[in-house]
């Protein structure tokens, strides 16, 4: 059964542009999305509505890799994006959907994330923990303003 949904909310001292680019730039996505203890590899990324991406997370301790792919459903630069994800592992069935909205606020950018249809074999609390770790890494990527 596929009924798990997580919703997250953060404010970053950054700009909508930098946060949006962190979702659609292969190297940036690989840097922040994997939770602690994992590293990411983006194998393909065709950032356009209807375009697809392919990515994997590798556990540094066990060297076990989970690969997944998805499709971009919505891309509105600096405002919102939506994409799907399907694991290659048949034990993690279904098609998740992640929706992200960005809104400039007085101290930076408000980010709201909703991930739906998480496979029921993934504990919801583990999913929240993973997202919290990922968002910590996202902040470390998008908050510093480093000139050339």
Secondary structure, 3 states (H helix, E strand, C coil): CCCEEEEEEEEECCCHHHHHHHHHCHHHHHHHCCCCCEEEEEEEECCCCCCEEEEEEEECCCCCEEEEEEEEEEEECCCEEEEEEEECCCCCCCCEEEEEEEEEECCEEEEEEEEEEECCCCCHHHHHHHHHHHHHHHHHHHCCCCCC
